[in-house]
């Protein structure tokens, strides 16, 4: 049942993204930014953690979770280290994903001939 809930929750996030693209005619960059900001807002109100408990990977895999992780890490480290903790926390939880994106982009650029 957990897999079904995760699939449906992640699918609903994708449906929302597709509706933003088709109905509101937003660009993919606008949709991505909207989802990251939505994740931070939902985490700020404590809603996204409850959604993660309910949906599992359906809530942690989409880009909305990136915004949640940014704010969650910043708030946690700000409590411990003050103002400087905000910068520490932002990169603490998300550094693996950011590093992987940079590394894999570099590898793909070496393998294929980029246009530009």
Secondary structure, DSSP 4 states (H G I P E B T S, - for coil): -HHHHHHHHHHHHHHHHHHHHHTS---HHHHHHHHHHHHHHHHHTTHHHHHHHHHTHHHHSSTHHHHHHHHHHHHHHHHHHTHHHHHHHHHHHHHHHHHHHHHHHHHHHHHS----
